[in-house]
Amino acid sequence: MNTTPSSAVPRARALVLGGGGATGNAWLIGVVAGLSDAGVDVTTADLTLGTSAGSTTAAQLGGATPAELYAAVLAAPAPAGARPTQDPARVSAAADQMERTRRIVEGATDVADMRRRLGAAALDLPGTSDDAVQARWRATVAARLPDQAWPDRPIALTAVDARTGEPVLFDRHSGVDLADAVAASCSSGFAYRIGERRYIDGGYRANAENADLAAGYARVLVLSPFGGRTRAPADWGLDLATQVRALRAGGSRVETVFPGDAAALMSGAGAMDYSRRPAVAQAGYEQGRSLAGQVGELWR
């Protein structure tokens, strides 16, 4: 498994798809579909880099058109058993997860220490050793993918080795099934098992975008459902703004896109509220269409 994108692919354009939960995935699809309908096809990137929900989007775009994915979000009912975030138990579980990881991040000495601590905590959670939980998570992820095969276009999906804290990049040369790679990249609670190894969410590598991995690409488009924020200390330099400055210093042209009016629907526990996905996707679609001129100047 790579830790940096392959140097064998052309390095002209990189599309960075950040994490953001269920609503973040819907927003990403909406933005890409809106851009596409306005004549800007960002799926032609020489590298698509996906983190967490962005890894789901990257894999989905390899198996269906943006228009098909957008239509599916608008048409799909909330999954059976899904509840709105107003449900007290759901709000409590999300709050507990945020508080648990907040304490770990604040107690870490640096980013490597943070990853090791987050991995160790995930390994201790019941789902890590529960075969039924692992199987259900893989089945859930696989059901979201239009195609179970790695796409021909280059995509790379981030994760973190739960035992060592080392960053991992999955691609079609990794010897890992696409559904497993996405499941690992999106595993923000328990550690996901692939063979003898365990993985946690790619957002724990650095931040929800990991835009630094696009270094060396001439033009970089970053779609960030979480608006570039990070929970790590500012002096670690993990926030998106710091990474964008480094990319530009290295010669890349960079455009970032954050949610506009949809941001309020996607914050906190709302990131996992499936009932909000159609509205968030529509907001993303309109945003993509409105930004087509700006993004098209970069992309073309």
DODRENZA-187281 format. One record per atom (N, C-alpha, C): z, y, x. Coordinates in steps of 0.1 Angstrom, whole numbers, padded with zeros to 4 digits, always signed. Atoms other than C-alpha are relative to their C-alpha. Layout:
REM residues N
ZYX
...
//
This chain:
REM residues 300
+0000-0012+0008
+0000+0000+0000
+0000+0012+0009
+0001-0012-0008
-0010+0034+0013
+0012+0009-0002
-0010-0011+0002
+0014+0063+0018
-0008+0014+0000
+0008-0012+0001
-0015+0089+0020
-0013-0004-0005
+0013+0003+0006
-0048+0091+0002
-0010-0005+0011
+0010+0006-0009
-0077+0072+0019
-0009+0011+0006
+0009-0010-0006
-0097+0093+0044
-0014-0004-0001
+0014+0005+0001
-0128+0072+0036
-0008+0006-0012
+0007-0006+0011
-0135+0091+0004
-0004+0015+0003
+0003-0015-0003
-0152+0126+0003
+0012+0008-0004
-0012-0008+0002
-0126+0153+0004
-0004+0015-0005
+0004-0013+0006
-0143+0181-0017
+0010+0004-0011
-0008-0004+0012
-0123+0181-0050
+0010-0010-0003
-0012+0009+0004
-0089+0167-0059
+0005+0005-0013
-0007-0003+0013
-0074+0166-0094
+0014-0006+0000
-0014+0004+0000
-0036+0164-0095
+0005+0001-0014
-0006+0001+0013
-0020+0152-0127
+0014-0003+0001
-0014+0001-0002
+0017+0158-0128
+0007-0008-0011
-0008+0008+0010
+0044+0139-0147
+0005+0009-0011
-0004-0008+0011
+0058+0150-0180
+0003-0008-0013
-0004+0008+0011
+0067+0121-0203
-0012-0002-0010
+0010+0003+0010
+0048+0112-0235
-0008+0012-0004
+0007-0013+0004
+0041+0148-0245
-0008+0005+0012
+0008-0005-0012
+0030+0156-0209
-0013-0007+0001
+0013+0008+0000
+0004+0128-0211
-0009+0005-0010
+0009-0005+0011
-0009+0142-0244
-0006+0014+0004
+0005-0013-0005
-0011+0177-0229
-0011-0001+0010
+0010+0002-0011
-0030+0165-0198
-0013-0005-0006
+0012+0005+0006
-0055+0146-0220
-0007+0012-0008
+0005-0011+0007
-0059+0177-0242
-0007+0010+0009
+0006-0009-0010
-0066+0200-0212
-0013-0005+0005
+0012+0005-0006
-0091+0177-0196
-0011-0001-0011
+0011+0000+0011
-0109+0172-0230
-0005+0013-0003
+0005-0013+0002
-0110+0209-0236
-0009+0005+0010
+0009-0004-0011
-0124+0216-0202
-0014-0007-0001
+0013+0008+0001
-0150+0188-0207
-0009+0005-0011
+0008-0005+0011
-0161+0201-0241
-0006+0014+0003
+0005-0013-0004
-0165+0235-0225
-0010+0000+0012
+0010+0002-0010
-0188+0220-0198
+0006-0001+0014
-0006+0002-0014
-0163+0214-0169
+0006-0014+0000
-0004+0014+0000
-0159+0177-0162
+0008-0002+0013
-0008+0002-0011
-0129+0174-0139
+0002-0015+0004
-0001+0014-0003
-0131+0136-0140
-0009-0004+0012
+0009+0003-0011
-0157+0139-0113
+0007+0002+0014
-0007-0003-0012
-0130+0146-0087
-0002-0011+0010
+0001+0009-0011
-0133+0129-0053
+0013-0008+0001
-0013+0007+0001
-0096+0120-0058
+0007+0005-0012
-0009-0004+0011
-0075+0119-0089
+0014-0006+0004
-0013+0004-0004
-0038+0118-0080
+0009+0001-0012
-0008+0001+0012
-0014+0107-0107
+0015-0003+0003
-0014+0002-0001
+0024+0109-0109
+0006-0002-0013
-0008+0002+0012
+0045+0093-0136
-0010+0000-0012
+0009-0001+0012
+0028+0103-0170
-0014+0004+0005
+0013-0003-0006
+0000+0117-0148
-0007-0012+0005
+0006+0012-0004
-0006+0082-0135
-0006-0007-0012
+0006+0005+0012
-0011+0070-0170
-0013+0007-0004
+0012-0008+0003
-0036+0098-0176
-0011-0004+0009
+0010+0004-0010
-0054+0090-0144
-0007-0013-0003
+0006+0013+0003
-0058+0054-0153
-0008+0000-0013
+0007-0001+0013
-0068+0062-0189
-0014+0007+0002
+0012-0007-0002
-0095+0086-0177
-0010-0009+0008
+0009+0009-0007
-0109+0057-0156
-0007-0010-0010
+0005+0010+0010
-0115+0036-0188
-0006+0006-0013
+0005-0006+0012
-0125+0061-0215
-0003+0015+0003
+0004-0014-0002
-0140+0096-0219
+0012+0009-0004
-0010-0009+0005
-0118+0126-0223
+0000+0002-0015
+0001-0001+0015
-0131+0130-0259
+0006-0012-0007
-0005+0012+0006
-0122+0094-0267
+0015+0000+0000
-0014+0000-0002
-0087+0098-0253
+0006+0010-0009
-0006-0011+0008
-0081+0131-0271
+0000-0004-0015
+0001+0005+0014
-0093+0116-0305
+0010-0010-0002
-0010+0010+0002
-0070+0087-0300
+0014+0006-0001
-0013-0006+0001
-0040+0109-0295
+0002+0007-0013
-0001-0007+0013
-0048+0129-0326
+0001-0010-0012
+0000+0009+0011
-0053+0098-0347
+0012-0010+0000
-0010+0010-0001
-0025+0076-0334
+0013+0004-0007
-0013-0003+0005
+0007+0074-0354
+0011-0003+0011
-0010+0003-0010
+0040+0073-0335
+0002-0015+0000
-0002+0015-0001
+0047+0037-0322
+0011-0004-0009
-0010+0005+0009
+0068+0015-0344
+0014+0001+0008
-0014-0001-0006
+0105+0022-0337
+0002+0013+0007
-0002-0013-0007
+0098+0056-0321
+0007+0009-0010
-0008-0010+0008
+0122+0083-0333
-0001+0014+0005
+0001-0013-0005
+0121+0120-0331
+0012+0003+0009
-0011-0003-0010
+0143+0136-0303
+0012+0005-0007
-0012-0005+0007
+0166+0150-0330
+0010-0012-0002
-0009+0012+0002
+0181+0114-0333
+0011+0001+0011
-0011-0002-0010
+0216+0117-0317
+0000-0010+0011
+0000+0010-0010
+0213+0084-0299
-0010+0002+0011
+0011-0002-0010
+0180+0093-0283
+0003+0012+0009
-0004-0012-0008
+0192+0128-0273
+0011-0004+0010
-0011+0003-0009
+0224+0113-0258
-0005-0009+0012
+0006+0008-0011
+0204+0087-0238
-0008+0008+0010
+0007-0009-0009
+0181+0113-0224
+0009+0009+0008
-0010-0009-0007
+0210+0136-0216
+0007-0008+0011
-0007+0008-0010
+0228+0108-0198
-0008-0003+0012
+0009+0002-0011
+0198+0100-0177
-0002+0012+0009
+0001-0012-0008
+0193+0136-0167
+0013+0003+0008
-0013-0003-0007
+0230+0140-0159
+0002-0010+0012
-0002+0010-0011
+0231+0108-0138
-0009+0003+0012
+0009-0004-0011
+0200+0118-0118
+0003+0013+0006
-0004-0013-0005
+0212+0154-0115
+0011-0002+0011
-0011+0002-0009
+0244+0142-0098
-0005-0006+0013
+0006+0007-0012
+0224+0120-0074
-0007+0010+0008
+0008-0010-0007
+0200+0148-0065
+0010+0010+0007
-0008-0010-0006
+0228+0173-0059
+0009-0005+0011
-0008+0006-0010
+0248+0149-0038
-0008-0004+0013
+0009+0005-0011
+0218+0141-0015
+0000+0011+0011
+0001-0010-0012
+0214+0157+0020
-0014+0004+0003
+0014-0003-0001
+0176+0157+0020
-0008-0009-0009
+0008+0007+0010
+0147+0143+0002
+0000-0015+0003
+0000+0015-0003
+0147+0109+0020
+0013-0006-0005
-0013+0004+0005
+0184+0106+0012
+0000-0001-0016
+0001-0001+0014
+0177+0116-0024
-0007-0013-0006
+0007+0011+0005
+0151+0089-0028
+0007-0013+0002
-0008+0012-0002
+0173+0062-0013
+0011-0001-0011
-0011+0000+0009
+0202+0072-0036
-0005-0003-0014
+0006+0002+0013
+0180+0073-0067
-0005-0015-0002
+0004+0014+0000
+0165+0039-0058
+0012-0010-0001
-0012+0009+0001
+0200+0023-0053
+0006+0001-0014
-0005-0002+0013
+0211+0037-0086
-0008-0008-0010
+0009+0007+0009
+0181+0023-0104
+0001-0015+0002
-0001+0014-0002
+0185-0011-0088
+0013-0006-0007
-0012+0005+0007
+0220-0013-0104
-0001+0000-0015
+0001+0000+0014
+0207-0007-0139
-0004-0013-0006
+0002+0013+0006
+0206-0037-0162
-0015-0004-0001
+0014+0003+0002
+0168-0034-0169
-0007-0005+0013
+0007+0004-0012
+0160-0040-0132
+0000-0015+0002
-0001+0014-0001
+0172-0076-0134
-0003-0008-0012
+0003+0006+0013
+0162-0083-0170
-0015-0003-0001
+0014+0003+0001
+0129-0102-0171
-0007+0005-0013
+0006-0004+0013
+0124-0094-0208
-0003+0015+0000
+0003-0014+0000
+0128-0057-0202
-0012+0003+0009
+0011-0002-0009
+0104-0058-0173
-0013-0003-0007
+0012+0004+0007
+0078-0077-0194
-0004+0010-0011
+0002-0009+0011
+0082-0053-0223
-0006+0013+0005
+0005-0012-0005
+0077-0023-0201
-0015-0001+0005
+0014+0002-0005
+0045-0038-0185
-0009+0000-0012
+0008+0001+0012
+0032-0046-0220
-0003+0013-0006
+0001-0014+0006
+0039-0011-0232
-0010+0008+0008
+0009-0007-0008
+0021+0004-0203
-0015-0005-0001
+0014+0006+0001
-0009-0020-0204
-0007+0004-0013
+0006-0003+0013
-0014-0012-0241
-0005+0014-0001
+0005-0014-0001
-0020+0025-0232
-0013+0001+0007
+0011-0001-0008
-0048+0017-0209
-0013-0006-0007
+0012+0004+0006
-0084+0015-0222
-0006-0012+0007
+0006+0011-0009
-0094-0008-0193
+0011-0004+0010
-0010+0005-0008
-0071-0030-0173
-0004-0001+0015
+0005+0000-0013
-0093-0028-0142
+0001+0013+0007
+0000-0013-0007
-0090-0002-0115
-0014+0006-0001
+0013-0007+0001
-0118+0024-0120
-0007+0001+0013
+0008-0002-0013
-0146+0028-0095
+0003+0013+0006
-0003-0013-0006
-0137+0065-0091
+0013-0001+0007
-0013+0001-0008
-0109+0070-0065
+0011+0006-0008
-0012-0005+0005
-0075+0073-0080
+0012-0005+0008
-0012+0005-0008
-0041+0071-0063
+0012+0004-0009
-0011-0002+0008
-0008+0067-0081
+0013-0001+0008
-0012-0001-0009
+0026+0076-0066
+0011-0009-0006
-0013+0007+0003
+0058+0056-0066
+0009+0001+0012
-0010+0000-0011
+0089+0051-0045
+0006-0014+0001
-0006+0013-0002
+0102+0019-0030
+0015+0001-0003
-0014-0002+0004
+0136+0015-0047
+0010-0005+0011
-0010+0005-0010
+0152-0004-0018
+0000+0008+0013
+0001-0008-0013
+0139+0017+0012
+0000+0015-0003
+0002-0015+0002
+0133+0051-0005
-0013+0005+0005
+0013-0004-0006
+0098+0051+0011
-0010+0003-0011
+0010-0003+0010
+0070+0068-0008
-0011-0011+0001
+0010+0010+0001
+0042+0045-0020
-0012+0006-0007
+0012-0004+0008
+0006+0052-0031
-0008-0013-0003
+0008+0011+0005
-0012+0026-0052
-0014+0004-0002
+0014-0002+0003
-0050+0024-0053
-0006-0013-0002
+0007+0013+0003
-0076-0002-0060
+0000-0010+0012
-0001+0009-0012
-0072-0016-0025
+0014-0005+0003
-0014+0003-0003
-0035-0021-0028
+0004-0015-0003
-0003+0014+0003
-0037-0057-0042
+0010+0000-0012
-0009+0000+0011
-0017-0046-0073
-0008+0003-0013
+0007-0002+0013
-0029-0047-0109
+0003+0015-0004
-0001-0014+0005
-0035-0013-0125
+0012+0002-0009
-0011-0002+0009
-0010-0018-0152
+0013+0000+0007
-0012+0000-0008
+0017-0027-0126
+0002+0013+0007
-0001-0013-0007
+0009+0004-0106
+0004+0011-0009
-0004-0011+0009
+0012+0027-0136
+0014-0002-0004
-0014+0003+0004
+0044+0009-0147
+0010+0004+0010
-0009-0004-0011
+0059+0015-0113
+0001+0015+0001
+0000-0014-0001
+0049+0051-0112
+0007+0007-0011
-0007-0006+0011
+0064+0058-0146
+0014-0005-0002
-0013+0006+0002
+0097+0039-0141
+0011+0009+0004
-0009-0010-0003
+0121+0067-0143
+0015-0004-0002
-0013+0005+0002
+0151+0046-0153
+0002-0012+0009
-0002+0012-0009
+0154+0010-0140
-0011-0001+0010
+0011+0003-0010
+0134-0002-0110
-0009-0010-0005
+0011+0009+0004
+0101-0019-0118
-0003-0010+0011
+0002+0010-0010
+0094-0052-0101
-0015-0004+0001
+0013+0005-0003
+0061-0061-0085
+0002-0010+0011
-0003+0009-0010
+0064-0093-0066
+0014+0000+0004
-0014-0001-0005
+0095-0091-0044
+0005+0014+0001
-0004-0014-0002
+0096-0053-0044
+0003+0007-0013
-0004-0008+0012
+0111-0028-0068
-0004+0014+0003
+0005-0014-0001
+0098+0007-0075
+0006+0009-0011
-0004-0010+0010
+0109+0039-0092
-0010+0011-0001
+0009-0010+0004
+0091+0068-0106
-0005+0009+0011
+0006-0008-0011
+0066+0087-0084
+0005+0014+0000
-0006-0014+0000
+0082+0120-0095
+0012+0001+0010
-0011+0000-0009
+0111+0110-0072
-0004+0001+0014
+0005-0002-0013
+0089+0112-0042
+0002+0013+0006
-0002-0013-0004
+0090+0149-0040
+0003+0009-0013
-0002-0007+0013
+0084+0165-0074
-0010-0006-0010
+0008+0006+0010
+0065+0159-0106
-0015+0000+0002
+0014-0001-0003
+0031+0168-0091
-0004-0007+0013
+0003+0006-0013
+0032+0156-0055
-0014+0006+0005
+0012-0006-0003
+0004+0181-0049
-0003+0001+0015
+0002+0000-0014
+0010+0180-0011
-0010-0011+0004
+0009+0011-0004
-0010+0147-0011
-0014+0004-0001
+0014-0005+0000
-0041+0167-0018
-0004+0008+0012
+0003-0007-0013
-0040+0183+0017
-0013-0005+0005
+0013+0003-0006
-0074+0184+0033
-0012+0000-0010
+0010-0002+0010
-0093+0187+0000
-0004+0015-0002
+0004-0014+0000
-0114+0218-0002
+0004+0008-0013
-0004-0006+0013
-0107+0224-0039
+0009-0009-0008
-0011+0008+0007
-0076+0213-0058
+0004+0006-0013
-0005-0005+0013
-0068+0216-0095
+0012-0008-0003
-0013+0006+0003
-0032+0209-0104
+0003+0003-0015
-0004-0001+0014
-0023+0202-0141
+0015-0004+0000
-0014+0003-0001
+0015+0204-0143
+0007+0002-0014
-0007-0001+0012
+0032+0196-0176
+0014+0006+0001
-0013-0006-0002
+0066+0206-0162
+0000+0014+0006
+0001-0013-0005
+0053+0239-0149
+0004+0002+0014
-0002-0001-0014
+0059+0232-0113
+0015+0001+0004
-0014-0001-0003
+0097+0231-0115
+0005-0013+0008
-0006+0011-0007
+0119+0209-0094
+0015+0001-0001
-0015+0000+0001
+0156+0199-0096
+0006-0001+0014
-0005+0000-0014
+0159+0197-0058
+0004+0014+0005
-0003-0014-0006
+0175+0225-0038
-0012+0007+0005
+0011-0009-0003
+0152+0254-0032
-0004-0002+0015
+0003+0000-0014
+0155+0251+0006
-0007-0013+0005
+0008+0012-0003
+0139+0216+0005
-0015+0002-0001
+0014-0004+0001
+0106+0232-0004
-0008-0010-0008
+0007+0010+0008
+0097+0205-0030
-0007+0006-0012
+0006-0006+0012
+0087+0229-0058
-0015+0002+0002
+0014+0000-0001
+0050+0232-0066
-0005+0013+0007
+0004-0012-0007
+0047+0268-0055
+0000-0001+0015
+0000+0002-0014
+0057+0259-0020
-0011-0009+0005
+0010+0009-0004
+0033+0230-0019
-0014+0007-0002
+0012-0007+0001
+0005+0252-0032
-0003+0010+0011
+0002-0009-0011
+0011+0278-0005
-0004-0008+0013
+0004+0008-0012
+0009+0250+0021
-0014-0005-0001
+0014+0004+0002
-0024+0237+0006
-0009+0012+0004
+0008-0012-0002
-0038+0272+0007
+0000+0004+0015
-0001-0003-0015
-0026+0277+0043
-0009-0010+0008
+0008+0010-0006
-0045+0245+0051
-0015+0002-0003
+0014-0002+0003
-0077+0259+0037
-0005-0004-0013
+0004+0005+0013
-0077+0245+0002
+0000+0012-0010
+0000-0009+0012
-0087+0266-0029
+0008-0008-0011
-0008+0007+0009
-0061+0258-0055
+0001+0008-0013
-0003-0005+0013
-0058+0264-0092
+0011-0008-0007
-0010+0007+0007
-0027+0255-0112
-0001+0003-0015
+0000-0002+0015
-0025+0251-0150
+0014-0006-0005
-0013+0003+0006
+0009+0251-0168
-0002+0001-0015
+0001-0001+0014
+0015+0246-0205
+0003+0014-0005
-0003-0014+0005
+0014+0278-0225
+0009-0001-0012
-0009+0001+0012
+0027+0278-0261
+0006-0014-0002
-0005+0014+0002
+0032+0240-0259
+0012-0003+0008
-0011+0003-0009
+0059+0243-0233
+0013-0003-0007
-0013+0001+0007
+0087+0246-0258
+0001-0014-0007
+0000+0013+0007
+0076+0213-0275
+0002-0011+0011
+0000+0010-0011
+0076+0195-0241
+0013+0000+0008
-0012-0001-0008
+0110+0205-0227
+0011-0010-0003
-0012+0008+0002
+0141+0184-0223
-0004-0014-0006
+0002+0013+0006
+0142+0153-0245
-0014+0000-0008
+0013-0001+0007
+0110+0166-0262
-0011-0006+0008
+0011+0007-0008
+0090+0151-0233
-0002-0014-0005
+0001+0014+0004
+0096+0117-0249
-0002-0001-0015
+0002+0000+0015
+0090+0127-0286
-0014-0003-0004
+0014+0004+0003
+0059+0108-0297
-0005+0008-0012
+0005-0008+0011
+0058+0128-0329
-0007+0013+0003
+0005-0013-0004
+0049+0159-0310
-0014-0001+0007
+0012+0001-0009
+0019+0144-0291
-0012+0006-0006
+0013-0006+0005
-0009+0155-0315
+0000+0015+0001
+0000-0014-0001
+0003+0191-0316
-0001+0005+0015
+0000-0004-0014
+0008+0192-0278
-0014-0002+0005
+0014+0003-0005
-0027+0176-0272
-0009+0011-0005
+0009-0010+0005
-0043+0202-0295
+0002+0013+0008
-0003-0012-0008
-0025+0230-0276
-0007-0001+0014
+0006+0002-0013
-0037+0215-0243
-0015+0002-0001
+0015+0000+0002
-0073+0212-0257
-0004+0015+0000
+0003-0014+0002
-0074+0249-0267
+0002+0007+0014
-0003-0006-0013
-0059+0259-0233
-0011-0004+0010
+0011+0004-0009
-0086+0238-0215
-0012+0008-0003
+0012-0008+0004
-0114+0255-0234
+0001+0014+0005
-0001-0014-0004
-0100+0289-0227
+0000+0002+0015
-0001-0001-0014
-0096+0282-0190
-0013-0005+0007
+0012+0006-0006
-0131+0267-0185
-0007+0008+0010
+0006-0009-0010
-0145+0297-0168
+0007+0001+0013
-0008-0001-0012
-0117+0300-0144
+0000-0013+0008
+0000+0013-0007
-0115+0263-0136
-0015-0004+0005
+0013+0003-0003
-0153+0260-0136
-0005+0007+0013
+0003-0008-0013
-0156+0286-0108
+0005-0008+0012
-0006+0008-0011
-0133+0264-0087
-0008-0013+0002
+0005+0013+0000
-0148+0231-0097
-0015-0001+0005
+0014+0001-0003
-0185+0239-0093
-0004+0005+0014
//
